[in-house]
């Protein structure tokens, strides 16, 4: 019975109504145990069925959280026969994820896209995931990713999450939420009346309502079992135990009152999360329990038996399992292991067997280790880590236990779990051989760096690199590069700074006879930071060329995988002013992390690509890349949002994102995040013409090794200083920019240097530099800097009294900046143009102006001849959503076919 919740019911029904009309909707329902989430979802199911929806369910179970893609398999099982309609790569990804076929670890994004495509073809559809806090990590990531990419699929996705008392599920943060509070007094009294048939004294009723605190399940359960005399004369007063705990205690008490066989049957059911009734009865027979034992449990209202075994509420399962003695829990798992088919479900059998062990058992540990290998092959890092952790606990031999604990720690770290340090403590107890000990030190250093972003990270990585040098020279060199990258990212100028780390890295063991790209990159960066930029350029070019030619294995997971270094290689290409190489390496990085399903590293790959798209003036594609990164919810994606907002000239948005970034940087100790924020603020203020503020921000940004390495800060500082009337403050930045540009010899670098020289020059020399800058920047893809060069040249010409020439430059600048969406710089050009006596022409309206950023991206891709499936695969959208966007695009552009779209000149 659903009492109250009228507003909540209306919100859910609106989601269904919108989906009927061709839209999609997502909602996370949060609240404490017993607050009514399950009842509300059941009401939604019934409403959806009445409206013609197909309804599919999944539920997280705490014991099932170790099985990769288990929750996703629950939801998708009814659709599996339809996977033949999917493209082969998506079929393969789902098949491997669900253990239905052999193959390399599936592309996590392909799994998500396959699920999205399946859902899109079966609407209107309601997908309900209860107790989502217990979903396995792989399922949670994929389902949350899908939820952020649903569009026009006529799909509603609802996730119920328990608050508080369990770890929050980061994957679902940021999705629309509905938070359930307790019932009001009137609704609470109405619900209580349905549970208590005896006459109820008003004072007693009010005490029960007060004790339940509006929790519907408490109102139904707390009075159960209370003597009738209490209803007439009193009821125990509220105590300090939480309402969910009180409810669970009530379920536990009810279970404990059952006959022994019925209690044991409940424990088996609680230990078997799939709800497979046939499996349960086989386990019961293994324990000598007759089917008649189920009757008392059903009569007590604790669970029901059909083709599936269903507990009345998730709290019943947890209450029963926690109340059982360790011996009974082991008996239950042992029986389940005995009756689980080793060929069909080896991993669940291994898990049950492991839970039945007292002490240690090498055979059980080895079986779990094999399960970990299978889980990793399916892309389930979290599941592999859990299997390895339990395997280590069961291992009798200390040396083997230490090795397994170390492997478990690596898997935990890769999966983003916090228990890695605890496992390292187990591994450190050893004994470990020298190689394993060095690997332990390396992992400890990486955890320390990623956890705090502090100065200790580079130092610890250097120590690990030194330890590895005689044992594993290749890994030692990579660790030195790790330390150097960490020093650049942290931005420290002290003992852990870039120069100190680069000096230490000169002691790295020599590379093999045929150096890998990563070896060349290490040598080039060490030379750059110890001998100077010009000395390092040849080696860095050689390294980037090697990365460009080399095609790493997209599914490699070892430490030598080149894929993990493309993030640094792309930033290094930016430091060489090589715009073509940055685009090429960033595109490859994005492709490889997609193929590997590396959700955690996708935002970093997209960030470099997004920054280059912004500098190239392609703001719409940069916005789409940022949206895709945000859909992963694995790391903050504020960097790309900040730079895009700043170049667009949107003060409120930039300031808001900047404030968030600064807060998070303080929390992690990451100075570079703050420096990057200052760079973006310098761009914003230069665009707005607030040059003193731009100078303050640019000066701060110039203190960063990362930003001076990537050359982002120089030109902003120089322009702000000159326009503030303080050109002397630009001297260091100008000298460094000029020498680097000459060493790199690229149009981007030479163009920026010439423009910067022009800003500090006068007379014919200034004009010569301006013209040189325009000529150079025309030959590269950095369109924003070309447009800004026309702007500052036009401003100089106006101040020289040469209005005609100024108008020509300012018109060009205004047109370029307006077309790309650099609103503040375009407004600055318009002000200057008006000062010449010419009213700036309004930008000619283009048909594409009516398109959203996402629609423009889709239109561009379709114009190349890509199919809806191909476009959807690139943007992680279903073909149905692409088709819906195309209908909107055709309507806005006044066309009717893809051929006409190809004939248009889209910006």
JOPEKA-V562141 format. One line per field, one symbol per residue. ss: DSSP state (a for helix, b for strand, c for the rest). psi: psi as a letter, one per 20 degrees, with the letter a starting at -180 (. if undefined). burial: b if it has 9 or more other C-alpha atoms within 8 Angstrom, else e. A space follows every 50 residues. Layout:
ss: ???
psi: ???
burial: ???
//
This chain:
ss: cccccaaaaaaaaaaaaaaaccccbbbbbbbcccccaaaaaaaaaaaaaa cccbbbbbbccaaacccccaaaaaaaaaaaaaaaaccaaaaaaaaaaccc cccccccaaaaaaaaaaaaaccccbbbbbbcaaaccaaaaaaaaaaaaac ccccbbbbbbbbcccccccaaaccccbbbcccccaaaaaaaaaaaccccc caaaaaaaaaaacccaaaaaaccccccaaaaaacccccccccaaaaaaaa aaaaaacccaaaaaaaaaaaaccccbaaaaaaaaaaccccaaaaaaaaac ccbbbccbbbbccaaaaaaaaaaccaaaaaaaaaaaaaaccccccaaaaa aaaaaccccccaaaaaaaaaaaaaaaacccaaaaaaaaaaaaaacccaaa aaaaaaaaaaaaaacccccaaaaaaaaacccccaaaaaaaaaaaaaaaaa aaccaaaaaaaaaaaaaaacccaaaaaaaaaaaaaaaaaacccccccaaa aaaaacccccccccccaaaaaaaaaaaaaaacaaaaaaaaaaaaaaaaac cccccccccccaaaaaaaaaaaaaacccaaaaaaaaaaaaaaaaaaccaa aaaaaaaaaaaaaaacccaaaaaaaaaaaaaacccccaaaaaaaaaaacc aaaaaaaaaaaaaaaaaaccaaaaaaaaaaaaaaaaaaccaaaaaaaaaa acccaaaaaacccaaaaaaaaaacccaaaaaaaaaaaaaaaaaaccaaaa aaaaaaaaaaccaaaaaaaaaaaaaaacccccaaaaaaaaaaaaaaaaac ccaaaaaaaaaaaaaaaaaaccaaaaaaaaaaaaacccccccccccaaaa ccaaaaaaaaaaaccccaaaaaaaacccaaaaaaaaaaaaaaaccccaaa aaacccc
psi: popbkghgggghhhggghhhjjarqppooqrrpiijgggghghggggggh jjqppqqqpqpgiiiiopjgghhghigiihhjiiiqqghhgggggghjki rqrrpqohhhgghggggghhijrpppopoqliijqqgggggghhgghiiq ekilppppppppqbiqpqohhiqiqpqopprqqrgghghghhhihohqpo qgggghgggghhkjoghghhhhipipqhhhhhirqqqqaipqghhgghhg hggghiirqghgghhggghhiniijohggghhhghhikpqhiihghgghi khrqpbhqppqhqhhgghggghhqqhghgggghgghhhipphhgmhghgg ggghiippcqohghghhhhhhgghghhijmggggggghghgghiphoggh ggghhghhggggghijqijhhghhgghhibqqrgghhhhghghggggggh hikaihggghhgghgghigignhghgghhghgggghhgghjqjbhjrggg ghghiijqqqrrhnprhhghgggghgggihiqghhigghhggghhgghhp nroijqirhjohhiihghgghhhhhjknhghggghgggggghhghikmhh ighgghggggghhghijmhghhhhhhhgghihkhrpkhgggggghghiln gggghghgggggghhghikohhggghghgghggghhgijmhghhggghgg hiiphghhgikhhghgggggggijklhhiigghggggghgghhhkqhggh ggggghhhhjrrbhgghggghggggghhjrjmhghgghghghghgghghi jmgghgggghgggggghghijngghghghgghghhijpppqqpppqhihi qrgghgggggghhijqrhgggghhjlqqhghggghhggggghikrjrhgh hhiqnq.
burial: eeeebeeebeebbebbebbbebbbbbbbbbbbbbbbbebbbebbbebbbe eebbbbbbbbbeebbbbbbbbbbbbbeeeeeebeebeeebbbbbbbbbee eeeebbbbbbbbbbbbbbbbeebbbbbbbbbbbbbbbbbbbbbbbbbebb bbbbbbbbbbbbbeeeeeeebbeebeebebebbeeebbbbbbeebbeeeb beebbebbbbbbbbbbbbbbbbbeeeeeebbbebbeeeeeeebbebbbbb bbebbeebeeebbbbbbbbbbbbebbbebbbbbbbbeebeeebbebbbee ebbbbeeebebbeebbbbbbbeebeeebbbbbbbbbbbbbeeeebbbbbb bbbbbbbeebbbebbbbbbebbbbbbbbbbbbbbbbbbbbbbebbbebbb bbbbbbbbbbbbbebebeebbebbebbbebbbeebbbbbbbbbbbbbbbe ebbbbbbbbbbbbbbbbbbeebbbbbbbbbbbbbbbbbbbbbeeebbbeb bbbbbeebeebeeebebbbbbbbbbbbbbbebbbbbbebbebbbebbbee eeebeeeeeebbbebbbebbbbbbbbbbbebbbbbbbebbebbbbbbbbe ebbebbbbbbbbbbbbbbbbbbbbbbebbbbbbbeebebbbbbbbbbbbb beebbebbeebbeebbebbbbbbbbbbbbbbbbbbbbbebbbbbbbbbbb bbbbbbbbebbbbbbbbbbbbbbbebbeebbebbeebbbbbbbbebbbbb bbbbbbbbbbeeeebbbbbbebbbbbbbebbbbbbbbbbbbebbbbbbee ebbebbbbbbbbbbbbbbbbebbbbbbbbbebbbebeeeeeeeeeeebee bebbbbbbbbbbbeebebeebbbeebbbbbbbbbbbeebbbbbebeeeeb bbeeeee
//
